[in-house]
Amino acid sequence: MKNLVVKANEVITYASRNVVMNGSDSLTATAKAVELATLKARLMRNEIVKIAYYKLDNTVRIALASLHPDICKAHTNGNGIPKRYYNMFAYWDLEKNDWRAFKFERFIGCIEC
């Protein structure tokens, strides 16, 4: 299995957005940014990950996320990122069988299954 590669510039971007948007301290923002970058690396490695984040109405959504090509291939048209998911973290929800997305600032964490 391939090693997880977490890019430093992604961690810095996620952390700075979390500080600006949520007003959180830099240590908490950096910890969440590392977890979010790790989530992205795991999804790019075709893993299925259980995640939690705040929805727009401030309730918590727990979802099984995947970007596995065998799962997503039938639901992708190849035109790039839809406008409504721009600047968001998009994933395929295995429980709802639909594309979902959340803003980076609303991420709570990964739940180990």
Secondary structure, DSSP 8 states (H G I E B T S, - for coil): -------HHHHHHHHHHHHHHH---HHHHHHHHHHHHHHHHHHHTT--EEEEEE-TTS-EEEEEEE--HHHHGGG--SS-S-GGGTTSEEEEETTTTEEEEE-GGGEEEEE--
